[in-house]
Amino acid sequence: MKYPVHISTRIAVVSVMATAIIVATALLESGRSRGQAANANTPQQSGANPNASPSEAALDLSPSQLNSIKIEPAGSYQFPVEKEAVGNIDFADDLSVQVFPAYQGTIIKTFLELGARVQKEQPLYTIKSPDLIQAESNLIGAAATFELTNKELARVQGLAGIAEREKEQATSDQQTADGALKAARDAVLVFGKTDAEIDQMIALRKTDPALVVRSPISGKITSFNGPPGLLVQPGNPPAPYTVANVSLKWMLANVSESEIQFFHLGQPVQVKVMAYPNRVFIGKVSKIYETVDPNTHRVTIRSEIADPNDELRPGMLANFVIQVRNPVETTAIPANGVVREADGTMTAWVTTDRHHFAQRIVKIGLRKDDRVQVLDGLQRGELVLADGAVFLSNMLQAPPTD
């Protein structure tokens, strides 16, 4: 059966329109499905545009997400104004003594080893000194002369009818011998011999060549260079022994010349070493050296550190902290509430209802005891994210899931 031409045309138009309606409906349903899937997999964000500035970014957290963060008001904290430097521990040179003998001689015997404790006037070593032998020989000769003149004076005084001139001569000889003996005793005493030792030498008519060298201070043997048989002379290094008062140590640290204005004599110093990570040693700045190293442009600062138990060792690497000004009280938040972004800016998260969080750029300053000084961007009392800021920043940067 054949239809008229106008009827065929109408049927064709209706068919095309029906096909278009079916395709449009399918596309609309497909778009809705994709939108619902994206909303199901993407955290709720308000203005979370990856290209937005941190001050504009915001997030809404679900109750389960809120359990993983910590919120507290921005508070105040007293920050000490400090400078830090790294240096080395050393013995205090002005409390260290090189123990030379007073006279030339050969070491006979040593009594103490390196690192041993020593008391003042305790013997360190003995030397065989030609000067001592000569002085002791003079002493023995003077003692013999004195004894002889004593006998002669007694004999003359016991004789009857002897001339007065002979008595006077015998008395003069005895007095001269007595003076010579006293001088000889004093000469030997200078070498460190005692009166008892001198009396024994006189009684035995025998010299004692061993000259005892004693420690001038109490402390610790910090160097030893005196094996037996070594010829030693006064002031000719190396000294056989060096004794140091180890209850006080030096710390030598180098600081930038631009910071020298902050350091002054007498400033309190806190020192830490790796050997005792939980200990703080107390001291003070004792010297600021005059010259600047032309290569590093740094200045050496010397601090005296109290070490009553001799726990610090020379050569130890140490870190010192000096409080250069009075502490400052300022706005602060926990360090875990601050994030360094990829572009170098520092950000924190602020909320007013503990649900909606806005990211804000902040300017930070000092750090101490897990607290960060906020110079700009926050006011005291504002609710901030105290722990979990990195978590929120990562959520913000996460790409949407298709």
C-alpha positions as CSV (number, residue, x, y, z in Angstrom):
1,M,0.0,0.0,0.0
2,K,1.4,3.4,-0.9
3,Y,0.9,6.5,1.2
4,P,0.8,10.0,-0.1
5,V,4.0,11.9,-0.1
6,H,3.1,14.3,2.7
7,I,2.2,11.4,5.0
8,S,5.7,9.7,4.4
9,T,7.5,12.9,5.3
10,R,5.6,13.3,8.6
11,I,6.5,9.7,9.6
12,A,10.2,10.4,8.9
13,V,10.2,13.6,11.0
14,V,8.5,11.8,13.9
15,S,11.1,9.0,13.8
16,V,14.1,11.4,13.9
17,M,12.6,13.3,16.9
18,A,12.1,10.1,18.8
19,T,15.6,9.0,18.3
20,A,17.0,12.4,19.5
21,I,14.9,12.2,22.6
22,I,16.2,8.8,23.5
23,V,19.9,9.8,23.0
24,A,19.4,13.0,25.1
25,T,17.8,11.0,27.9
26,A,20.7,8.5,27.9
27,L,23.3,11.2,28.0
28,L,21.5,13.0,30.9
29,E,21.3,9.8,33.0
30,S,25.0,9.1,32.3
31,G,26.0,12.5,33.5
32,R,23.9,12.2,36.6
33,S,25.6,8.8,37.4
34,R,29.0,10.3,37.0
35,G,28.2,13.3,39.2
36,Q,26.8,11.0,42.0
37,A,29.9,8.8,41.9
38,A,32.2,11.8,42.1
39,N,30.3,13.3,45.1
40,A,30.4,9.9,46.9
41,N,34.2,9.7,46.7
42,T,35.3,13.4,47.2
43,P,35.5,14.9,50.8
44,Q,33.2,17.8,51.4
45,Q,35.0,20.9,50.5
46,S,33.9,24.5,50.6
47,G,35.9,26.5,48.1
48,A,38.5,23.8,47.9
49,N,40.0,24.9,44.6
50,P,43.6,23.7,44.0
51,N,44.4,27.0,42.3
52,A,43.0,29.1,45.2
53,S,45.3,30.9,47.6
54,P,45.7,29.2,51.1
55,S,43.8,32.0,52.7
56,E,40.7,31.2,50.6
57,A,40.9,27.4,51.0
58,A,38.5,25.7,53.4
59,L,37.3,22.2,54.4
60,D,34.3,20.7,56.2
61,L,35.2,17.6,58.2
62,S,33.1,14.6,59.0
63,P,32.7,13.4,62.6
64,S,35.1,10.5,62.0
65,Q,37.7,12.9,60.6
66,L,37.3,15.2,63.6
67,N,38.4,12.4,65.8
68,S,41.9,12.4,64.3
69,I,42.7,16.1,64.9
70,K,43.0,18.3,68.0
71,I,41.7,21.8,68.3
72,E,42.6,24.5,70.9
73,P,42.7,28.3,71.2
74,A,45.8,30.2,70.1
75,G,47.5,31.1,73.3
76,S,50.5,33.0,74.6
77,Y,53.9,31.6,75.4
78,Q,57.1,33.1,76.8
79,F,59.9,32.6,74.3
80,P,63.5,33.0,75.5
81,V,65.6,35.1,73.0
82,E,68.6,32.8,72.5
83,K,71.5,32.2,70.2
84,E,73.0,28.8,69.5
85,A,76.5,27.6,68.4
86,V,78.5,24.5,68.1
87,G,82.0,24.2,69.7
88,N,84.4,21.9,71.4
89,I,85.2,21.1,75.0
90,D,88.8,21.7,76.2
91,F,90.8,22.0,79.4
92,A,91.0,25.4,81.0
93,D,94.5,26.7,80.2
94,D,94.6,29.1,83.1
95,L,93.8,26.2,85.5
96,S,96.5,23.9,84.0
97,V,100.1,23.7,85.2
98,Q,103.1,22.2,83.4
99,V,105.2,20.7,86.2
100,F,108.9,21.2,85.4
101,P,111.7,20.5,87.8
102,A,113.4,23.5,89.4
103,Y,116.8,22.1,88.4
104,Q,118.3,20.1,85.5
105,G,118.4,16.3,86.0
106,T,117.6,12.9,84.8
107,I,114.2,11.3,85.7
108,I,114.7,8.4,88.1
109,K,111.1,7.4,88.8
110,T,107.6,8.5,88.1
111,F,104.7,7.8,90.5
112,L,101.4,8.6,88.6
113,E,99.9,7.7,85.2
114,L,98.0,9.8,82.7
115,G,94.5,10.5,84.0
116,A,95.3,9.9,87.7
117,R,94.0,12.2,90.4
118,V,96.6,14.1,92.3
119,Q,96.6,16.3,95.5
120,K,98.6,19.4,96.0
121,E,102.2,18.6,97.1
122,Q,101.8,15.0,96.1
123,P,105.1,13.6,94.6
124,L,104.9,13.2,90.8
125,Y,108.5,12.1,89.9
126,T,112.1,12.2,91.0
127,I,115.2,13.3,89.2
128,K,118.9,12.8,89.8
129,S,120.2,16.4,90.0
130,P,123.9,17.3,89.9
131,D,123.0,20.6,91.6
132,L,121.3,18.7,94.5
133,I,124.3,16.4,94.9
134,Q,126.6,19.5,95.1
135,A,124.3,21.1,97.6
136,E,124.2,18.0,99.8
137,S,128.0,17.6,99.6
138,N,128.4,21.1,100.8
139,L,125.9,20.4,103.6
140,I,127.9,17.3,104.8
141,G,131.1,19.3,104.6
142,A,129.6,22.1,106.6
143,A,128.3,19.7,109.2
144,A,131.7,18.1,109.6
145,T,133.4,21.5,110.0
146,F,130.8,22.6,112.5
147,E,131.3,19.5,114.6
148,L,135.1,20.0,114.5
149,T,134.9,23.6,115.6
150,N,132.5,22.7,118.4
151,K,135.1,20.2,119.7
152,E,137.9,22.7,119.4
153,L,135.9,25.3,121.2
154,A,135.1,22.9,124.0
155,R,138.7,21.9,124.3
156,V,140.0,25.5,124.4
157,Q,137.4,26.4,127.0
158,G,138.5,23.4,129.2
159,L,142.2,24.4,129.2
160,A,143.6,26.5,132.1
161,G,145.9,29.4,131.4
162,I,145.1,29.5,127.7
163,A,145.4,32.9,126.0
164,E,142.2,34.9,125.6
165,R,143.0,35.3,121.9
166,E,142.9,31.6,121.3
167,K,139.5,31.3,123.0
168,E,138.2,34.1,120.8
169,Q,139.5,32.5,117.7
170,A,137.9,29.1,118.6
171,T,134.6,30.9,119.3
172,S,134.8,32.8,116.0
173,D,135.6,29.6,114.0
174,Q,132.6,27.8,115.7
175,Q,130.2,30.6,114.9
176,T,131.4,30.7,111.3
177,A,131.0,27.0,110.9
178,D,127.5,27.3,112.4
179,G,126.5,29.9,109.9
180,A,127.9,27.9,107.1
181,L,125.9,24.8,108.2
182,K,122.7,26.8,108.4
183,A,123.3,28.2,104.9
184,A,124.0,24.7,103.6
185,R,120.8,23.4,105.2
186,D,118.8,26.1,103.6
187,A,120.4,25.3,100.2
188,V,119.2,21.7,100.5
189,L,115.8,22.7,101.8
190,V,115.3,24.7,98.5
191,F,115.4,21.3,96.7
192,G,112.5,20.1,98.7
193,K,114.3,18.0,101.3
194,T,112.9,18.0,104.7
195,D,114.7,18.7,108.0
196,A,114.5,15.0,108.9
197,E,116.1,14.0,105.6
198,I,118.8,16.5,106.1
199,D,119.6,15.3,109.6
200,Q,119.8,11.7,108.2
201,M,122.2,12.8,105.5
202,I,124.4,14.5,108.1
203,A,124.3,11.5,110.4
204,L,125.1,9.0,107.7
205,R,127.5,11.3,105.8
206,K,125.7,10.2,102.6
207,T,124.0,12.2,99.9
208,D,120.5,11.5,98.5
209,P,120.6,12.4,94.8
210,A,116.8,12.0,94.3
211,L,115.1,15.3,93.9
212,V,111.3,15.0,94.4
213,V,109.1,17.1,92.1
214,R,105.6,17.6,93.6
215,S,102.3,18.8,92.2
216,P,101.7,22.5,92.7
217,I,97.9,22.1,92.6
218,S,95.2,19.5,93.1
219,G,93.7,18.1,90.0
220,K,94.2,15.5,87.3
221,I,97.1,14.4,85.2
222,T,96.3,15.6,81.7
223,S,99.6,14.9,80.0
224,F,102.6,12.8,80.7
225,N,106.0,13.0,78.9
226,G,108.5,11.8,81.5
227,P,109.8,8.3,81.1
228,P,112.7,7.3,83.4
229,G,116.1,8.3,82.1
230,L,114.8,11.4,80.3
231,L,117.0,14.5,80.8
232,V,114.7,17.4,81.9
233,Q,115.4,21.0,82.3
234,P,113.4,23.9,83.8
235,G,111.0,25.4,81.2
236,N,112.2,23.1,78.4
237,P,109.1,21.5,76.9
238,P,107.5,19.1,76.9
239,A,106.9,19.1,80.6
240,P,107.1,15.7,82.3
241,Y,103.7,16.2,83.8
242,T,100.8,18.6,83.3
243,V,98.2,18.9,86.0
244,A,94.8,20.6,85.5
245,N,92.0,21.6,87.7
246,V,89.2,19.7,85.8
247,S,86.3,21.0,87.8
248,L,86.0,23.7,85.2
249,K,86.2,23.3,81.4
250,W,86.3,25.6,78.5
251,M,84.0,25.5,75.5
252,L,85.3,27.2,72.4
253,A,82.6,28.0,69.8
254,N,82.6,30.1,66.6
255,V,79.7,32.5,65.9
256,S,79.0,34.7,62.9
257,E,80.5,38.2,63.0
258,S,77.0,39.6,62.3
259,E,75.8,38.2,65.7
260,I,78.7,39.4,67.8
261,Q,76.6,42.3,69.1
262,F,74.4,39.8,71.0
263,F,77.3,38.4,73.1
264,H,78.7,39.8,76.3
265,L,81.1,38.7,79.1
266,G,79.3,37.0,81.9
267,Q,76.2,35.8,79.9
268,P,74.8,32.5,81.2
269,V,75.5,29.5,78.9
270,Q,73.7,26.2,78.7
271,V,75.8,23.4,77.1
272,K,74.7,19.9,75.9
273,V,77.0,17.1,74.6
274,M,76.0,13.9,72.8
275,A,77.5,11.8,75.6
276,Y,74.8,13.1,78.0
277,P,71.8,14.0,75.8
278,N,69.5,14.6,78.8
279,R,72.0,16.7,80.8
280,V,72.6,20.5,80.7
281,F,75.9,21.9,81.9
282,I,75.9,25.5,83.1
283,G,78.5,28.1,82.5
284,K,79.2,31.7,81.5
285,V,80.9,33.6,78.7
286,S,84.5,34.3,79.8
287,K,86.1,35.7,76.7
288,I,85.2,37.1,73.3
289,Y,88.3,36.9,71.1
290,E,89.4,40.1,69.3
291,T,90.0,38.9,65.8
292,V,87.6,37.7,63.1
293,D,88.6,34.7,60.9
294,P,88.9,36.3,57.4
295,N,87.9,33.1,55.7
296,T,84.8,32.1,57.6
297,H,84.0,35.6,59.1
298,R,83.4,34.0,62.5
299,V,84.5,35.0,66.0
300,T,85.6,32.6,68.7
301,I,83.7,32.8,72.0
302,R,85.1,31.0,75.1
303,S,82.8,29.9,77.9
304,E,83.7,28.5,81.3
305,I,81.6,25.4,82.0
306,A,81.2,23.9,85.6
307,D,82.1,20.2,85.6
308,P,82.5,19.2,89.2
309,N,82.3,15.5,88.4
310,D,84.8,15.6,85.5
311,E,82.3,14.3,83.0
312,L,83.2,16.4,80.0
313,R,86.2,15.3,77.9
314,P,88.4,17.6,75.8
315,G,87.5,17.3,72.1
316,M,83.8,16.6,72.8
317,L,81.4,18.2,70.3
318,A,79.1,20.5,72.3
319,N,76.1,22.8,71.6
320,F,75.7,25.9,73.6
321,V,72.7,28.2,74.0
322,I,73.1,31.7,75.3
323,Q,70.1,33.9,76.3
324,V,70.9,37.2,74.7
325,R,67.8,39.2,75.8
326,N,65.0,38.9,78.2
327,P,62.2,36.4,77.2
328,V,59.3,37.7,75.1
329,E,55.7,36.7,75.6
330,T,53.7,36.4,72.4
331,T,51.0,34.5,70.5
332,A,51.9,30.9,69.9
333,I,50.4,27.6,68.7
334,P,51.7,24.0,68.8
335,A,54.3,23.2,66.1
336,N,52.0,20.4,64.7
337,G,49.5,23.1,63.9
338,V,51.8,24.7,61.3
339,V,52.5,23.4,57.8
340,R,55.2,24.5,55.4
341,E,53.5,24.6,51.9
342,A,55.2,23.7,48.7
343,D,55.8,27.4,47.8
344,G,57.5,28.0,51.2
345,T,54.6,29.8,52.9
346,M,53.6,28.7,56.4
347,T,49.9,28.0,57.0
348,A,47.6,27.1,59.9
349,W,43.9,26.0,60.1
350,V,41.3,28.2,61.8
351,T,37.8,27.3,62.8
352,T,34.9,29.0,64.5
353,D,32.4,26.0,64.8
354,R,34.9,23.1,65.1
355,H,33.5,21.7,61.8
356,H,34.4,24.2,59.1
357,F,38.1,24.9,58.8
358,A,39.8,27.7,56.8
359,Q,43.4,27.7,55.9
360,R,45.3,30.8,56.7
361,I,48.8,32.1,55.9
362,V,50.8,32.9,59.0
363,K,54.2,34.4,59.8
364,I,56.2,32.5,62.4
365,G,59.2,33.4,64.5
366,L,60.8,31.6,67.5
367,R,60.4,27.9,68.4
368,K,60.7,26.4,71.8
369,D,59.3,23.4,73.6
370,D,57.1,22.3,70.7
371,R,55.6,25.8,70.4
372,V,55.8,28.2,67.5
373,Q,55.7,32.0,67.8
374,V,53.1,33.5,65.4
375,L,54.1,37.0,64.4
376,D,51.2,37.6,62.0
377,G,48.0,35.9,60.8
378,L,46.5,34.8,64.1
379,Q,45.0,36.4,67.1
380,R,45.1,35.0,70.6
381,G,41.9,33.1,71.4
382,E,41.2,32.0,67.9
383,L,40.4,28.3,67.6
384,V,43.2,26.6,65.6
385,L,44.2,23.1,64.7
386,A,46.7,22.1,67.2
387,D,47.5,18.7,65.8
388,G,46.7,17.3,62.3
389,A,47.4,20.3,60.1
390,V,49.3,18.2,57.7
391,F,46.4,15.9,57.4
392,L,44.1,18.7,56.3
393,S,46.7,20.1,53.9
394,N,47.0,16.8,52.3
395,M,43.2,16.5,52.0
396,L,43.1,19.9,50.3
397,Q,45.8,18.9,47.8
398,A,44.3,15.4,47.0
399,P,42.9,15.3,43.4
400,P,39.2,14.4,43.0
401,T,38.4,10.7,42.4
402,D,36.5,9.9,39.2
